[in-house]
């Protein structure tokens, strides 16, 4: 069995997907669809745009999803298909598409509007002390992180990324206070993430409300393959549940460690990071389960898989 892991926001980089775009006619059609849906030229944005322009949430969400799908498309052209899939945060929408839960037109519409709603909610939290954001805490278990931030307002656990890696979301002042507390608690390293908002936390309640209005008329089908979801870290049972979890995901932590462990219980023969970057490969490695996660977001890496 093969498992696809789709990365989310933060995995983006200028130039991503260019080799897949040049290789596959179907990938070029994907770029056209995404550009038509959003009114943005994504070939220009990805291949000629600045890192700052790509980082903006309303651009990033479609851009990363586009390269996730491009990677999956080229894998399919090489005869490689998944039996299991999961996506980190935004990547979950790629996984739902891969599992037949949502269609391609709806996918691009969903991630575009989700990104716009999250950007508006984030900018409403900007202050003179700085914008809200996220930071990774490395070297502490989740219980220790929760204890360190328990008395700080407006900061929350956003991702349980690894056994000793936890991501927090918060307003600027709260993150600064938390850094001091976490260093005192023995954190090995604290890294501010390249994102523009406090995602997967109650601070995104406004985005959830706005996104809910758009999702009301979107059809969600039952999955055709096993897909693990962020909110529970378990296999999705139905399209109805998928719609509910897509909303709850905005204000709830990503249970990535639980998802990884659940995937291992299904005994996959290989796990592929299907999209840009190597973030998920690194997180998978931290579980030390004996099975390597292989990157599959470039033409070279896909050629090596099919050789």
N, C-alpha and C positions, 0 to 999 in steps of 0.2 A: 504493500500500500504506500501511496505517496501523499504527503501532507503539504499544503501550501500555507505559508504564513505571509500575510500582506502587511507591510509597514504603514505607518500613519504619519501625521504631521511631525516635522522634525527630521524626517529622512531626506527631505528635498535638497537638491544642490543644482546650481546652474549647469546646463548641458545634459542633464539626466534624460535618458531615453533616446538620444540622437541616433545611436547605432541601430536601435530597434525600429525607429522611424524610417531610416534609410533602407533597412533590410526588407520590411514587410509592407505591402500595399494595404493590408487590412489594418495595420497600425496607423498608417497615414489617414485612413478613413475614420479611425477612432479619434484622431486629433481634429479632423474636420467636424465630427459630431460634437465634441466637447467645445470647440470654438463657436460653433453655431448656437449651442445651448446657452453659452455664457456671454456671447458678444465680445469675447476676447480672443486674440490670436495666440493660441497656446504653443504653436511651433516657435513663434517669435519670443514669447515669454520664457520658454524653457531654454532655447538655444542662443538667444541674444539679450535677454533681460538681465537685470542686476540681481544680486543675492537679496537685496532689500525688497525689491519688487516681488520676488518669488516668496519671500517670507510672510508677506501679508496674508492673513488667514483666508480672506475671500479669494485669493489666487491659489494658495497652497493646496487647499482641499481638493479642488478639481485637478491640479497639476499632479499631485501624488497619486490620486486615483487613476488618472490617465496612464501613468507609467506602470502602475500595478497591473492594469488591464493589458497594456502593451506587452509586459513580461509574460503574462498568462497566454496571450495570443501567440507569441512566438514559441513558447513551450509547446502549445498545441500543434503548431506547424512542424515541430520536431517530434510529434507523437507522444508527448508527455502530458498526462492529465491527472488531476487530484482525486483522491478518495475521501480526504479529510481537509478541512481548511479552517483558518481562524485569521482574524485581522486585529491589529493593535489600534484601538481608538478609531480614528477615521478609516483605517484599513478594514474594519469590520464591514463597511459597506461594499468593499471589493469582494470580501468573502461571501456576503449575502448574494451578490450578483453571480459569483462563481457557483454557488449552490442553487441557483434558480429561484431565489426568493424574490428578487426584484429584477426588472428588465433594465436594459441599457439606457433607454431614454429617461426612465425614472431615476436611475442611478446618478447620471450627471446633473439632473435637476435637483435631486436630494442633496448631494454634496455641495453644490453651488449655494443653495439657499441656507443649508446648515452653516457653511462658512461665513456667509454674509451676516446671519443672525448672531453667530459667535463673535464676529468682529465688532458688531454694534454693542453687544452686551459687554465686551471687554473694554471698549473705548469709554463706556459710561462709568467705568471704574478707574480711569486714569486720574491721577492727582498730581499736586505739585511735587510730591515725593517720588513720582515716577509711575509707570504703567504697572498693571498687575502682571503676573506671569507664573512660571513653574520652575522648580529646581529639583534636581536629583540628589538624593542623600545616599551616599555609598559607604558601606561598612557597618550599618546598623540594621538589626531586624525590625520588622514592622511594629512590634509591640513597644520597642524602645523609642522609635520615632514618634509614635502616638503619645507616649508618656511625656516626651520632651516638649511637644507643642500643645499639650492639653489645656494650658491656661492662656493661650494666645488666640485672640479673636481674628476671624477672617483668614484663616489658613487651614487647609484640609489635605488629607491623604487623597491623592488623585490616581496613582498607579502603584500597584504592587508588582513591580517589574521583575524582581529577582529575590532570592532568599535574603540577601543583604543589600538590596537596592530598592528604594522607595521614592516616588516622585510626589512632591507637594505642590498645591496650587494656592495662591493667595494674592492679596493686595500687596503693594510694594513695601509698606511699613511693616506688615506682618512677616514678610519673608526675611527682612533684615533682622528682626528680633529673633526669628526662628533659627537663623544661621548661627547666632551666638549660642543659643540653647543647645543646638545639635552638636556644635563643636565641643561644648562642655560635656555632652553625653558620650563623646568618643567617636564621632563620625570621622571616617578616613578622608572623605572628600565631599564637597558640596558644589554642584555645578548648576549654574543658571542655564535654562534651556532656551533654544532659539525658537520660541513661540511667542505669540503676541497676546496671550490671555490666560486666565486661571481655569483651564479646562477640567472637566470631570469633577466639578465641585458645586456646592449649592450656589456659588457666585454666578453660575450660568443659568439660573432660574428664568431669567428674561429670555434667553436664547431658546430654552426648552418650550416656553409658551409660544413664541413666534414660530418655531419649527413645527409645533403640533398642528397649527392651522394649515400648514402646507401638506402635512402628511395625511390629513384626514381622508383624502380621496385617492391615495396611492394604494395600488393593489400589492399585497404581500402574499406570496404563495408558500406552501410548505416546502422545506428544503429537500433537494434530491440527493445530497450527500451530507455526511456529518459536518456540521459547522458549530464551532464553539463560540459563545458570545461573552463579551466583556463583563456584563453586569453580574453574571452568575459564575462564569468560568466553566460552564457545563454545555453539553450539546443542546442545540436549539430543537424544540419539539414541533413548532408550528409557525406558520406565517403570522398568525395573530400575535403570538408571543414576540416575534421579531419586531413588529411594529411598536409594541410596548417598550421593548428593550432599546430600540433606537432613540426613543425619547429619554428614557431613564439614564442611558449612557452619558448624556450631556451633564448630568448632575451627580453621577455615581462613580466610584473608583473603578479602574480597569483591573480586573482580577486575572492578570496575565500568568502568574505562577500557577494558579489553579487550572487555567486553560492548558498550559504546557504539560502539567502532570496528567490531566485527563487525556490529552493526545497520546502520551506515552502508554497509557493503559490500553489503547487500541492497537498497539504494536506496529506502528508504521515502519516501513523499510527505509524510507528516506524522508527528510524534511527540507523544504526549499523556501528560502526567503524570496518571495516572488514580487519584486519591486525594487525601488532605489535603495542604495546604502547597505549597511551591515549591522544595523542596530539590533535587529531581532536575532541574528546569528550570535551576537555577543550575549544577549540575554539568555538564549537557549543554552549556551555553553556553561553559564553559571549554575545550571541545575546539575551538571556533571552526571548525566544519565547514560553516558556511553554512546549516544547517537549524535552525530554532528549535524548541525543545520548548515546547509550549503547555500551560498548566495546564487540567485538566478535572476538578476535584474539587468544583465548586459548580454549582448550577443555572444561574446567570448565565453562567458560562464555557461550559457545555455548550450553552446556548441560542445563544450567539454562534457556536459551531462549526457548528451545524446551520442557521444563518440563511441 
